[in-house]
């Protein structure tokens, strides 16, 4: 009887391991976008700005915003790949220093303010 029980348990262990691995893979998070630099660091409405970093492609970043922490302004993305996003400073952006914020894609989209800032000139 013990031999039969051991045999059944030894068959169940690989199945449980496979289910666990499948579950981890299914619920794995997509890589988070991370901005590291911006050029130029300042500009006026209509100027083209390039942000550099990681995981900035269309599969990771759905939208891009300028924010002062209270007011968010969506920007039109002009170009996008894994390491860069290019956008024009919108006319409605007021002068001052604004942070960039991304809306991630995926099952649970998140707004994530980035450590990169741009100064809007008058």
N, CA, C and O atoms as a Tinker XYZ file with bonds, in Angstrom:
   488  protein
     1  N      0.828000   -1.199000    0.000000    73     2
     2  CA     0.000000    0.000000    0.000000    64     1     3
     3  C      0.865000    1.253000    0.000000    63     2     4     5
     4  O      0.574000    2.215000   -0.711000    81     3
     5  N      1.939000    1.240000    0.806000    73     3     6
     6  CA     2.826000    2.402000    0.854000    64     5     7
     7  C      3.497000    2.647000   -0.491000    63     6     8     9
     8  O      3.696000    3.796000   -0.887000    81     7
     9  N      3.844000    1.583000   -1.189000    73     7    10
    10  CA     4.485000    1.710000   -2.502000    64     9    11
    11  C      3.548000    2.381000   -3.494000    63    10    12    13
    12  O      3.972000    3.212000   -4.297000    81    11
    13  N      2.268000    2.013000   -3.434000    73    11    14
    14  CA     1.274000    2.619000   -4.329000    64    13    15
    15  C      1.114000    4.095000   -3.998000    63    14    16    17
    16  O      1.014000    4.925000   -4.902000    81    15
    17  N      1.090000    4.432000   -2.706000    73    15    18
    18  CA     0.957000    5.823000   -2.288000    64    17    19
    19  C      2.165000    6.637000   -2.732000    63    18    20    21
    20  O      2.006000    7.759000   -3.213000    81    19
    21  N      3.367000    6.093000   -2.580000    73    19    22
    22  CA     4.576000    6.785000   -3.027000    64    21    23
    23  C      4.546000    7.003000   -4.527000    63    22    24    25
    24  O      4.942000    8.061000   -5.015000    81    23
    25  N      4.070000    5.990000   -5.267000    73    23    26
    26  CA     4.011000    6.100000   -6.721000    64    25    27
    27  C      3.046000    7.218000   -7.118000    63    26    28    29
    28  O      3.350000    8.005000   -8.014000    81    27
    29  N      1.901000    7.293000   -6.466000    73    27    30
    30  CA     0.919000    8.334000   -6.775000    64    29    31
    31  C      1.487000    9.719000   -6.451000    63    30    32    33
    32  O      1.323000   10.656000   -7.233000    81    31
    33  N      2.147000    9.847000   -5.310000    73    31    34
    34  CA     2.746000   11.130000   -4.949000    64    33    35
    35  C      3.855000   11.520000   -5.906000    63    34    36    37
    36  O      3.993000   12.697000   -6.240000    81    35
    37  N      4.649000   10.559000   -6.356000    73    35    38
    38  CA     5.738000   10.879000   -7.275000    64    37    39
    39  C      5.196000   11.316000   -8.633000    63    38    40    41
    40  O      5.867000   12.054000   -9.354000    81    39
    41  N      3.999000   10.875000   -8.989000    73    39    42
    42  CA     3.372000   11.306000  -10.244000    64    41    43
    43  C      2.747000   12.694000  -10.102000    63    42    44    45
    44  O      2.694000   13.456000  -11.068000    81    43
    45  N      2.282000   13.018000   -8.912000    73    43    46
    46  CA     1.620000   14.305000   -8.676000    64    45    47
    47  C      2.629000   15.446000   -8.619000    63    46    48    49
    48  O      2.328000   16.547000   -9.079000    81    47
    49  N      3.808000   15.215000   -8.074000    73    47    50
    50  CA     4.803000   16.279000   -7.906000    64    49    51
    51  C      5.166000   16.962000   -9.230000    63    50    52    53
    52  O      5.161000   18.192000   -9.278000    81    51
    53  N      5.480000   16.231000  -10.307000    73    51    54
    54  CA     5.804000   16.922000  -11.572000    64    53    55
    55  C      4.626000   17.728000  -12.118000    63    54    56    57
    56  O      4.813000   18.793000  -12.706000    81    55
    57  N      3.422000   17.216000  -11.920000    73    55    58
    58  CA     2.233000   17.946000  -12.392000    64    57    59
    59  C      2.081000   19.248000  -11.619000    63    58    60    61
    60  O      1.812000   20.291000  -12.216000    81    59
    61  N      2.247000   19.207000  -10.306000    73    59    62
    62  CA     2.150000   20.420000   -9.491000    64    61    63
    63  C      3.245000   21.417000   -9.870000    63    62    64    65
    64  O      2.992000   22.621000   -9.919000    81    63
    65  N      4.436000   20.937000  -10.134000    73    63    66
    66  CA     5.532000   21.812000  -10.552000    64    65    67
    67  C      5.208000   22.476000  -11.884000    63    66    68    69
    68  O      5.440000   23.673000  -12.050000    81    67
    69  N      4.681000   21.722000  -12.825000    73    67    70
    70  CA     4.319000   22.280000  -14.133000    64    69    71
    71  C      3.234000   23.347000  -13.999000    63    70    72    73
    72  O      3.303000   24.387000  -14.654000    81    71
    73  N      2.240000   23.096000  -13.160000    73    71    74
    74  CA     1.163000   24.071000  -12.929000    64    73    75
    75  C      1.733000   25.340000  -12.308000    63    74    76    77
    76  O      1.350000   26.443000  -12.698000    81    75
    77  N      2.640000   25.198000  -11.352000    73    75    78
    78  CA     3.262000   26.353000  -10.710000    64    77    79
    79  C      4.047000   27.182000  -11.723000    63    78    80    81
    80  O      3.910000   28.405000  -11.756000    81    79
    81  N      4.860000   26.538000  -12.541000    73    79    82
    82  CA     5.657000   27.258000  -13.548000    64    81    83
    83  C      4.751000   27.963000  -14.544000    63    82    84    85
    84  O      5.000000   29.115000  -14.900000    81    83
    85  N      3.704000   27.285000  -14.997000    73    83    86
    86  CA     2.755000   27.891000  -15.925000    64    85    87
    87  C      2.102000   29.121000  -15.298000    63    86    88    89
    88  O      1.950000   30.150000  -15.956000    81    87
    89  N      1.722000   29.013000  -14.036000    73    87    90
    90  CA     1.086000   30.118000  -13.321000    64    89    91
    91  C      2.015000   31.318000  -13.210000    63    90    92    93
    92  O      1.591000   32.456000  -13.412000    81    91
    93  N      3.271000   31.071000  -12.890000    73    91    94
    94  CA     4.250000   32.162000  -12.784000    64    93    95
    95  C      4.435000   32.843000  -14.134000    63    94    96    97
    96  O      4.472000   34.071000  -14.205000    81    95
    97  N      4.551000   32.069000  -15.193000    73    95    98
    98  CA     4.729000   32.637000  -16.534000    64    97    99
    99  C      3.499000   33.420000  -16.975000    63    98   100   101
   100  O      3.619000   34.470000  -17.606000    81    99
   101  N      2.335000   32.916000  -16.647000    73    99   102
   102  CA     1.094000   33.568000  -17.038000    64   101   103
   103  C      0.919000   34.917000  -16.362000    63   102   104   105
   104  O      0.397000   35.851000  -16.971000    81   103
   105  N      1.350000   35.031000  -15.110000    73   103   106
   106  CA     1.162000   36.250000  -14.348000    64   105   107
   107  C      2.404000   37.130000  -14.303000    63   106   108   109
   108  O      2.435000   38.105000  -13.552000    81   107
   109  N      3.421000   36.812000  -15.083000    73   107   110
   110  CA     4.645000   37.617000  -15.088000    64   109   111
   111  C      4.340000   39.013000  -15.622000    63   110   112   113
   112  O      3.574000   39.178000  -16.571000    81   111
   113  N      4.940000   39.991000  -15.006000    73   111   114
   114  CA     4.748000   41.377000  -15.415000    64   113   115
   115  C      5.588000   41.682000  -16.657000    63   114   116   117
   116  O      6.702000   41.180000  -16.810000    81   115
   117  N      5.037000   42.504000  -17.526000    73   115   118
   118  CA     5.818000   42.994000  -18.650000    64   117   119
   119  C      6.880000   43.927000  -18.092000    63   118   120   121
   120  O      6.679000   44.532000  -17.040000    81   119
   121  N      8.010000   44.052000  -18.784000    73   119   122
   122  CA     9.054000   44.956000  -18.294000    64   121   123
   123  C      8.525000   46.389000  -18.187000    63   122   124   125
   124  O      7.814000   46.862000  -19.074000    81   123
   125  N      8.869000   47.062000  -17.117000    73   123   126
   126  CA     8.402000   48.430000  -16.898000    64   125   127
   127  C      9.234000   49.415000  -17.705000    63   126   128   129
   128  O     10.457000   49.290000  -17.775000    81   127
   129  N      8.569000   50.401000  -18.317000    73   127   130
   130  CA     9.296000   51.453000  -19.015000    64   129   131
   131  C     10.147000   52.248000  -18.031000    63   130   132   133
   132  O      9.723000   52.529000  -16.910000    81   131
   133  N     11.349000   52.604000  -18.466000    73   131   134
   134  CA    12.237000   53.394000  -17.616000    64   133   135
   135  C     12.953000   54.429000  -18.479000    63   134   136   137
   136  O     13.759000   54.085000  -19.343000    81   135
   137  N     12.650000   55.690000  -18.234000    73   135   138
   138  CA    13.296000   56.779000  -18.955000    64   137   139
   139  C     14.539000   57.205000  -18.203000    63   138   140   141
   140  O     14.542000   57.302000  -16.976000    81   139
   141  N     15.619000   57.464000  -18.976000    73   139   142
   142  CA    16.893000   57.808000  -18.348000    64   141   143
   143  C     17.449000   59.153000  -18.792000    63   142   144   145
   144  O     18.244000   59.760000  -18.074000    81   143
   145  N     17.042000   59.624000  -19.960000    73   143   146
   146  CA    17.581000   60.882000  -20.456000    64   145   147
   147  C     16.628000   61.570000  -21.411000    63   146   148   149
   148  O     15.667000   60.971000  -21.893000    81   147
   149  N     16.910000   62.844000  -21.678000    73   147   150
   150  CA    16.084000   63.637000  -22.588000    64   149   151
   151  C     16.969000   64.653000  -23.298000    63   150   152   153
   152  O     17.868000   65.235000  -22.691000    81   151
   153  N     16.711000   64.863000  -24.586000    73   151   154
   154  CA    17.483000   65.848000  -25.342000    64   153   155
   155  C     16.567000   66.499000  -26.369000    63   154   156   157
   156  O     15.869000   65.786000  -27.090000    81   155
   157  N     16.541000   67.789000  -26.459000    73   155   158
   158  CA    17.157000   68.711000  -25.508000    64   157   159
   159  C     16.382000   68.713000  -24.187000    63   158   160   161
   160  O     15.259000   68.214000  -24.112000    81   159
   161  N     16.990000   69.273000  -23.167000    73   159   162
   162  CA    16.377000   69.321000  -21.841000    64   161   163
   163  C     15.377000   70.443000  -21.679000    63   162   164   165
   164  O     14.704000   70.544000  -20.653000    81   163
   165  N     15.280000   71.296000  -22.701000    73   163   166
   166  CA    14.300000   72.377000  -22.664000    64   165   167
   167  C     13.858000   72.691000  -24.089000    63   166   168   169
   168  O     14.518000   72.306000  -25.054000    81   167
   169  N     12.743000   73.391000  -24.208000    73   167   170
   170  CA    12.237000   73.754000  -25.524000    64   169   171
   171  C     10.918000   74.490000  -25.435000    63   170   172   173
   172  O     10.351000   74.673000  -24.357000    81   171
   173  N     10.438000   74.916000  -26.620000    73   171   174
   174  CA     9.165000   75.632000  -26.735000    64   173   175
   175  C      8.143000   74.746000  -27.430000    63   174   176   177
   176  O      8.471000   73.681000  -27.953000    81   175
   177  N      6.904000   75.206000  -27.426000    73   175   178
   178  CA     5.841000   74.483000  -28.116000    64   177   179
   179  C      6.248000   74.210000  -29.561000    63   178   180   181
   180  O      6.719000   75.101000  -30.268000    81   179
   181  N      6.058000   72.971000  -29.982000    73   179   182
   182  CA     6.383000   72.566000  -31.345000    64   181   183
   183  C      7.765000   71.949000  -31.496000    63   182   184   185
   184  O      8.045000   71.305000  -32.506000    81   183
   185  N      8.633000   72.136000  -30.506000    73   183   186
   186  CA     9.981000   71.551000  -30.578000    64   185   187
   187  C      9.912000   70.034000  -30.414000    63   186   188   189
   188  O      9.100000   69.515000  -29.648000    81   187
   189  N     10.782000   69.333000  -31.149000    73   187   190
   190  CA    10.873000   67.887000  -31.064000    64   189   191
   191  C     11.847000   67.506000  -29.948000    63   190   192   193
   192  O     12.955000   68.036000  -29.873000    81   191
   193  N     11.425000   66.587000  -29.089000    73   191   194
   194  CA    12.227000   66.141000  -27.947000    64   193   195
   195  C     12.382000   64.623000  -28.051000    63   194   196   197
   196  O     11.448000   63.922000  -28.440000    81   195
   197  N     13.555000   64.131000  -27.704000    73   195   198
   198  CA    13.811000   62.689000  -27.716000    64   197   199
   199  C     14.129000   62.207000  -26.305000    63   198   200   201
   200  O     15.028000   62.732000  -25.648000    81   199
   201  N     13.393000   61.218000  -25.853000    73   199   202
   202  CA    13.611000   60.598000  -24.547000    64   201   203
   203  C     14.297000   59.259000  -24.791000    63   202   204   205
   204  O     13.937000   58.529000  -25.715000    81   203
   205  N     15.291000   58.938000  -23.956000    73   203   206
   206  CA    15.974000   57.654000  -24.075000    64   205   207
   207  C     15.765000   56.837000  -22.807000    63   206   208   209
   208  O     15.539000   57.389000  -21.730000    81   207
   209  N     15.843000   55.536000  -22.944000    73   207   210
   210  CA    15.670000   54.657000  -21.797000    64   209   211
   211  C     15.505000   53.217000  -22.225000    63   210   212   213
   212  O     16.091000   52.781000  -23.216000    81   211
   213  N     14.702000   52.480000  -21.473000    73   211   214
   214  CA    14.466000   51.061000  -21.728000    64   213   215
   215  C     12.978000   50.750000  -21.733000    63   214   216   217
   216  O     12.201000   51.381000  -21.016000    81   215
   217  N     12.587000   49.778000  -22.545000    73   215   218
   218  CA    11.192000   49.315000  -22.614000    64   217   219
   219  C     10.233000   50.446000  -22.959000    63   218   220   221
   220  O      9.186000   50.604000  -22.331000    81   219
   221  N     10.603000   51.224000  -23.960000    73   219   222
   222  CA     9.787000   52.373000  -24.365000    64   221   223
   223  C      8.974000   52.095000  -25.630000    63   222   224   225
   224  O      8.343000   53.008000  -26.162000    81   223
   225  N      8.976000   50.876000  -26.113000    73   223   226
   226  CA     8.277000   50.526000  -27.343000    64   225   227
   227  C      6.758000   50.549000  -27.172000    63   226   228   229
   228  O      6.243000   50.710000  -26.066000    81   227
   229  N      6.057000   50.386000  -28.292000    73   227   230
   230  CA     4.591000   50.446000  -28.279000    64   229   231
   231  C      3.962000   49.325000  -27.458000    63   230   232   233
   232  O      2.842000   49.472000  -26.970000    81   231
   233  N      4.666000   48.215000  -27.301000    73   231   234
   234  CA     4.138000   47.105000  -26.501000    64   233   235
   235  C      4.152000   47.432000  -25.008000    63   234   236   237
   236  O      3.416000   46.822000  -24.233000    81   235
   237  N      4.988000   48.396000  -24.603000    73   235   238
   238  CA     5.108000   48.756000  -23.184000    64   237   239
   239  C      4.450000   50.076000  -22.838000    63   238   240   241
   240  O      3.875000   50.216000  -21.758000    81   239
   241  N      4.523000   51.055000  -23.744000    73   239   242
   242  CA     4.019000   52.413000  -23.479000    64   241   243
   243  C      2.846000   52.720000  -24.403000    63   242   244   245
   244  O      2.991000   52.742000  -25.625000    81   243
   245  N      1.686000   52.956000  -23.803000    73   243   246
   246  CA     0.482000   53.282000  -24.575000    64   245   247
   247  C      0.377000   54.779000  -24.843000    63   246   248   249
   248  O      0.034000   55.189000  -25.952000    81   247
   249  N      0.674000   55.609000  -23.817000    73   247   250
   250  CA     0.559000   57.062000  -23.943000    64   249   251
   251  C      1.666000   57.725000  -23.140000    63   250   252   253
   252  O      2.258000   57.125000  -22.243000    81   251
   253  N      1.930000   58.979000  -23.487000    73   251   254
   254  CA     2.950000   59.776000  -22.813000    64   253   255
   255  C      2.336000   61.113000  -22.422000    63   254   256   257
   256  O      1.578000   61.714000  -23.183000    81   255
   257  N      2.680000   61.567000  -21.220000    73   255   258
   258  CA     2.152000   62.824000  -20.693000    64   257   259
   259  C      3.270000   63.698000  -20.148000    63   258   260   261
   260  O      4.318000   63.204000  -19.731000    81   259
   261  N      3.031000   64.996000  -20.158000    73   259   262
   262  CA     3.820000   65.951000  -19.379000    64   261   263
   263  C      2.978000   66.254000  -18.151000    63   262   264   265
   264  O      1.761000   66.404000  -18.259000    81   263
   265  N      3.608000   66.346000  -16.983000    73   263   266
   266  CA     2.837000   66.589000  -15.767000    64   265   267
   267  C      3.593000   67.488000  -14.799000    63   266   268   269
   268  O      4.818000   67.432000  -14.693000    81   267
   269  N      2.831000   68.316000  -14.099000    73   267   270
   270  CA     3.417000   69.126000  -13.016000    64   269   271
   271  C      3.045000   68.527000  -11.662000    63   270   272   273
   272  O      3.273000   69.138000  -10.619000    81   271
   273  N      2.470000   67.323000  -11.691000    73   271   274
   274  CA     2.039000   66.660000  -10.462000    64   273   275
   275  C      0.556000   66.830000  -10.210000    63   274   276   277
   276  O     -0.044000   66.056000   -9.464000    81   275
   277  N     -0.045000   67.846000  -10.833000    73   275   278
   278  CA    -1.473000   68.107000  -10.689000    64   277   279
   279  C     -2.178000   68.041000  -12.041000    63   278   280   281
   280  O     -3.230000   67.416000  -12.183000    81   279
   281  N     -1.577000   68.698000  -13.026000    73   279   282
   282  CA    -2.150000   68.757000  -14.369000    64   281   283
   283  C     -1.327000   67.893000  -15.317000    63   282   284   285
   284  O     -0.100000   67.988000  -15.361000    81   283
   285  N     -2.029000   67.046000  -16.076000    73   283   286
   286  CA    -1.380000   66.160000  -17.041000    64   285   287
   287  C     -1.770000   66.580000  -18.452000    63   286   288   289
   288  O     -2.940000   66.842000  -18.733000    81   287
   289  N     -0.772000   66.640000  -19.340000    73   287   290
   290  CA    -1.019000   67.003000  -20.738000    64   289   291
   291  C     -0.534000   65.847000  -21.599000    63   290   292   293
   292  O      0.655000   65.529000  -21.603000    81   291
   293  N     -1.448000   65.218000  -22.329000    73   291   294
   294  CA    -1.048000   64.136000  -23.226000    64   293   295
   295  C     -0.284000   64.729000  -24.405000    63   294   296   297
   296  O     -0.668000   65.759000  -24.959000    81   295
   297  N      0.794000   64.067000  -24.773000    73   295   298
   298  CA     1.584000   64.505000  -25.933000    64   297   299
   299  C      1.417000   63.486000  -27.044000    63   298   300   301
   300  O      1.156000   62.309000  -26.791000    81   299
   301  N      1.568000   63.948000  -28.273000    73   299   302
   302  CA     1.523000   63.049000  -29.425000    64   301   303
   303  C      2.904000   62.454000  -29.629000    63   302   304   305
   304  O      3.886000   63.180000  -29.790000    81   303
   305  N      2.973000   61.144000  -29.623000    73   303   306
   306  CA     4.238000   60.458000  -29.854000    64   305   307
   307  C      4.513000   60.463000  -31.350000    63   306   308   309
   308  O      3.699000   59.985000  -32.141000    81   307
   309  N      5.666000   61.007000  -31.735000    73   307   310
   310  CA     6.052000   61.110000  -33.139000    64   309   311
   311  C      6.808000   59.872000  -33.615000    63   310   312   313
   312  O      6.741000   59.510000  -34.790000    81   311
   313  N      7.519000   59.231000  -32.706000    73   311   314
   314  CA     8.288000   58.030000  -33.030000    64   313   315
   315  C      8.579000   57.271000  -31.750000    63   314   316   317
   316  O      8.696000   57.861000  -30.676000    81   315
   317  N      8.694000   55.945000  -31.876000    73   315   318
   318  CA     8.829000   55.132000  -30.664000    64   317   319
   319  C      9.484000   53.803000  -31.014000    63   318   320   321
   320  O      9.096000   53.147000  -31.981000    81   319
   321  N     10.482000   53.410000  -30.221000    73   319   322
   322  CA    11.057000   52.069000  -30.308000    64   321   323
   323  C     11.476000   51.641000  -28.904000    63   322   324   325
   324  O     11.115000   52.300000  -27.929000    81   323
   325  N     12.216000   50.571000  -28.786000    73   323   326
   326  CA    12.544000   50.012000  -27.472000    64   325   327
   327  C     13.335000   50.963000  -26.587000    63   326   328   329
   328  O     13.226000   50.897000  -25.363000    81   327
   329  N     14.139000   51.858000  -27.190000    73   327   330
   330  CA    15.013000   52.720000  -26.386000    64   329   331
   331  C     14.742000   54.215000  -26.537000    63   330   332   333
   332  O     15.390000   55.018000  -25.866000    81   331
   333  N     13.811000   54.612000  -27.393000    73   331   334
   334  CA    13.526000   56.045000  -27.561000    64   333   335
   335  C     12.043000   56.318000  -27.795000    63   334   336   337
   336  O     11.309000   55.498000  -28.347000    81   335
   337  N     11.636000   57.500000  -27.353000    73   335   338
   338  CA    10.331000   58.065000  -27.701000    64   337   339
   339  C     10.593000   59.496000  -28.139000    63   338   340   341
   340  O     11.302000   60.242000  -27.463000    81   339
   341  N     10.015000   59.875000  -29.276000    73   339   342
   342  CA    10.125000   61.251000  -29.775000    64   341   343
   343  C      8.744000   61.877000  -29.741000    63   342   344   345
   344  O      7.755000   61.263000  -30.140000    81   343
   345  N      8.695000   63.123000  -29.250000    73   343   346
   346  CA     7.424000   63.837000  -29.204000    64   345   347
   347  C      7.672000   65.327000  -29.386000    63   346   348   349
   348  O      8.773000   65.827000  -29.153000    81   347
   349  N      6.612000   66.027000  -29.810000    73   347   350
   350  CA     6.668000   67.483000  -29.917000    64   349   351
   351  C      6.010000   68.073000  -28.685000    63   350   352   353
   352  O      4.989000   67.574000  -28.211000    81   351
   353  N      6.607000   69.141000  -28.170000    73   351   354
   354  CA     6.028000   69.831000  -27.020000    64   353   355
   355  C      4.700000   70.446000  -27.470000    63   354   356   357
   356  O      4.674000   71.219000  -28.428000    81   355
   357  N      3.602000   70.112000  -26.792000    73   355   358
   358  CA     2.293000   70.639000  -27.204000    64   357   359
   359  C      2.136000   72.126000  -26.904000    63   358   360   361
   360  O      2.758000   72.651000  -25.979000    81   359
   361  N      1.305000   72.795000  -27.689000    73   359   362
   362  CA     1.065000   74.231000  -27.533000    64   361   363
   363  C      0.465000   74.562000  -26.163000    63   362   364   365
   364  O      0.702000   75.649000  -25.636000    81   363
   365  N     -0.299000   73.649000  -25.587000    73   363   366
   366  CA    -0.943000   73.935000  -24.304000    64   365   367
   367  C     -0.025000   73.722000  -23.101000    63   366   368   369
   368  O     -0.457000   73.927000  -21.967000    81   367
   369  N      1.223000   73.317000  -23.314000    73   367   370
   370  CA     2.174000   73.152000  -22.204000    64   369   371
   371  C      2.619000   74.523000  -21.719000    63   370   372   373
   372  O      3.154000   75.320000  -22.489000    81   371
   373  N      2.394000   74.791000  -20.444000    73   371   374
   374  CA     2.772000   76.078000  -19.865000    64   373   375
   375  C      4.241000   76.075000  -19.486000    63   374   376   377
   376  O      4.807000   75.026000  -19.179000    81   375
   377  N      4.868000   77.265000  -19.509000    73   375   378
   378  CA     6.283000   77.345000  -19.133000    64   377   379
   379  C      6.528000   76.788000  -17.725000    63   378   380   381
   380  O      5.715000   76.954000  -16.816000    81   379
   381  N      7.665000   76.131000  -17.582000    73   379   382
   382  CA     8.046000   75.545000  -16.306000    64   381   383
   383  C      8.710000   74.200000  -16.503000    63   382   384   385
   384  O      8.911000   73.742000  -17.628000    81   383
   385  N      9.043000   73.582000  -15.395000    73   383   386
   386  CA     9.714000   72.276000  -15.428000    64   385   387
   387  C      8.667000   71.183000  -15.207000    63   386   388   389
   388  O      8.013000   71.135000  -14.166000    81   387
   389  N      8.521000   70.306000  -16.204000    73   387   390
   390  CA     7.502000   69.262000  -16.166000    64   389   391
   391  C      8.149000   67.878000  -16.232000    63   390   392   393
   392  O      9.157000   67.677000  -16.909000    81   391
   393  N      7.553000   66.943000  -15.520000    73   391   394
   394  CA     8.004000   65.552000  -15.554000    64   393   395
   395  C      7.294000   64.824000  -16.684000    63   394   396   397
   396  O      6.247000   65.260000  -17.164000    81   395
   397  N      7.871000   63.725000  -17.091000    73   395   398
   398  CA     7.223000   62.849000  -18.066000    64   397   399
   399  C      6.562000   61.709000  -17.316000    63   398   400   401
   400  O      7.070000   61.244000  -16.296000    81   399
   401  N      5.416000   61.259000  -17.833000    73   399   402
   402  CA     4.667000   60.175000  -17.220000    64   401   403
   403  C      4.156000   59.276000  -18.340000    63   402   404   405
   404  O      3.685000   59.760000  -19.369000    81   403
   405  N      4.252000   57.961000  -18.133000    73   403   406
   406  CA     3.778000   57.018000  -19.137000    64   405   407
   407  C      2.554000   56.266000  -18.630000    63   406   408   409
   408  O      2.384000   56.046000  -17.431000    81   407
   409  N      1.712000   55.880000  -19.579000    73   407   410
   410  CA     0.634000   54.947000  -19.313000    64   409   411
   411  C      1.081000   53.626000  -19.919000    63   410   412   413
   412  O      1.283000   53.530000  -21.129000    81   411
   413  N      1.234000   52.611000  -19.079000    73   411   414
   414  CA     1.710000   51.323000  -19.568000    64   413   415
   415  C      0.581000   50.559000  -20.254000    63   414   416   417
   416  O     -0.599000   50.847000  -20.051000    81   415
   417  N      0.957000   49.606000  -21.048000    73   415   418
   418  CA    -0.007000   48.698000  -21.675000    64   417   419
   419  C     -0.130000   47.463000  -20.801000    63   418   420   421
   420  O      0.591000   47.310000  -19.815000    81   419
   421  N     -1.029000   46.602000  -21.164000    73   419   422
   422  CA    -1.150000   45.331000  -20.472000    64   421   423
   423  C     -2.485000   45.166000  -19.794000    63   422   424   425
   424  O     -3.399000   45.976000  -19.945000    81   423
   425  N     -2.565000   44.098000  -19.047000    73   423   426
   426  CA    -3.809000   43.733000  -18.371000    64   425   427
   427  C     -4.218000   44.772000  -17.333000    63   426   428   429
   428  O     -5.403000   45.051000  -17.148000    81   427
   429  N     -3.218000   45.340000  -16.658000    73   427   430
   430  CA    -3.480000   46.357000  -15.639000    64   429   431
   431  C     -2.633000   47.597000  -15.940000    63   430   432   433
   432  O     -1.571000   47.770000  -15.343000    81   431
   433  N     -3.089000   48.469000  -16.862000    73   431   434
   434  CA    -2.308000   49.664000  -17.201000    64   433   435
   435  C     -2.062000   50.540000  -15.978000    63   434   436   437
   436  O     -2.919000   50.665000  -15.103000    81   435
   437  N     -0.876000   51.143000  -15.934000    73   435   438
   438  CA    -0.507000   52.001000  -14.811000    64   437   439
   439  C      0.081000   53.310000  -15.335000    63   438   440   441
   440  O      0.772000   53.335000  -16.354000    81   439
   441  N     -0.206000   54.388000  -14.621000    73   439   442
   442  CA     0.449000   55.663000  -14.879000    64   441   443
   443  C      1.708000   55.697000  -14.016000    63   442   444   445
   444  O      1.631000   55.550000  -12.796000    81   443
   445  N      2.866000   55.890000  -14.645000    73   443   446
   446  CA     4.128000   55.903000  -13.912000    64   445   447
   447  C      4.886000   57.175000  -14.245000    63   446   448   449
   448  O      5.296000   57.390000  -15.386000    81   447
   449  N      5.070000   58.024000  -13.223000    73   447   450
   450  CA     5.862000   59.232000  -13.417000    64   449   451
   451  C      7.318000   58.837000  -13.494000    63   450   452   453
   452  O      7.798000   58.038000  -12.691000    81   451
   453  N      8.019000   59.401000  -14.463000    73   451   454
   454  CA     9.410000   59.058000  -14.725000    64   453   455
   455  C     10.348000   60.086000  -14.071000    63   454   456   457
   456  O      9.924000   61.200000  -13.765000    81   455
   457  N     11.606000   59.722000  -13.858000    73   455   458
   458  CA    12.559000   60.652000  -13.231000    64   457   459
   459  C     13.107000   61.692000  -14.206000    63   458   460   461
   460  O     14.002000   62.459000  -13.851000    81   459
   461  N     12.586000   61.726000  -15.416000    73   459   462
   462  CA    13.062000   62.640000  -16.456000    64   461   463
   463  C     12.150000   63.859000  -16.520000    63   462   464   465
   464  O     10.927000   63.734000  -16.469000    81   463
   465  N     12.758000   65.040000  -16.632000    73   463   466
   466  CA    11.992000   66.293000  -16.691000    64   465   467
   467  C     12.438000   67.116000  -17.896000    63   466   468   469
   468  O     13.565000   66.990000  -18.374000    81   467
   469  N     11.540000   67.949000  -18.366000    73   467   470
   470  CA    11.840000   68.872000  -19.458000    64   469   471
   471  C     11.375000   70.269000  -19.017000    63   470   472   473
   472  O     10.338000   70.413000  -18.370000    81   471
   473  N     12.152000   71.280000  -19.374000    73   471   474
   474  CA    11.788000   72.664000  -19.068000    64   473   475
   475  C     11.137000   73.275000  -20.293000    63   474   476   477
   476  O     11.723000   73.287000  -21.376000    81   475
   477  N      9.916000   73.788000  -20.121000    73   475   478
   478  CA     9.187000   74.445000  -21.193000    64   477   479
   479  C      9.513000   75.935000  -21.120000    63   478   480   481
   480  O      9.232000   76.599000  -20.122000    81   479
   481  N     10.111000   76.447000  -22.196000    73   479   482
   482  CA    10.460000   77.876000  -22.276000    64   481   483
   483  C      9.266000   78.690000  -22.763000    63   482   484   485
   484  O      8.343000   78.171000  -23.389000    81   483
   485  N      9.319000   79.995000  -22.451000    73   483   486
   486  CA     8.245000   80.891000  -22.923000    64   485   487
   487  C      8.454000   81.244000  -24.363000    63   486   488
   488  O      7.658000   81.986000  -24.939000    81   487
